[in-house]
Amino acid sequence: MSKIHERIMRMNTGKHLKQIIIAVLCVLLIGGGLSAVMLRTQIGEVVTTVQKWDDEEGDKSEKHKDTREEQDGEKFNSQFENDYEGEFDDIDYFDHITEPSPAAKVVVGLTGLLGTLLTIAYWILVAAWLYQRAIQADMNGLLWFLLGIGGNLGAVVVFLVIRGIFREKCPSCGKWQKESIFCRRCGAAVSQVCSDCGQTCRNTDKFCGSCGRKLKDEK
């Protein structure tokens, strides 16, 4: 477990995520474009078949429109079902579609495979990013990793909100940490204590939020 932890913490997740996004865009543009070109005949046939089926359905609906107005609901439904019964049983719409060439099948298959693998890699990298940031902010890394696997970008948004509420960021080195007077990493002042009431205030505060005492001279 410690080796996995060390490997995740050494990962440059931000860089890898950018690479994954670029790779996904390339797969979509190149693979999707090639697939569309190689399947243009089949795409046209599918569109034509669907349009023809819609036209036939529209004609049949018009045919029964007047009957629907004259007959009661139960009688009409029975008549309508009888008219359509078995009408499409002998029609196999796939017979009208030309089988794709072996090369087209390979291109579509590779595009789908690469897209799936890149999506999985992206999902895991987001979870790894959450693990890193949670550990760096003294939060539960494993919990946020699992939340990242389940929620992905939704978990990232929740994490950023919670970290902003329950952690403070060092103005010097940028480390997120629990409320403290000095940064645990670089020793810079993160917050200050009011000399009157003892209230802990942010290092950027000019006045104490508890008693109103001026904390530092304005520059």
Secondary structure, 3 states (H helix, E strand, C coil): CHHHHHHHHHCCHHHHHHHHHHHHHHHHHHHHHHHHHHCHHHHHHHHHHHHHHHHHHHHHHHHCHHHHHHCCHHHHHHHHHHHHCCCCCCCCHHHHCCCCCHHHHHHHHHHHHHHHHHHHHHHHHHHHHHHHHHHHCCCCHHHHHHHHHHHCHHHHHHHHHHHHHHCEECCCCCCEECCCCECCCCCCECEEECCCCCCEEECCCCECCCCCCECCCCC
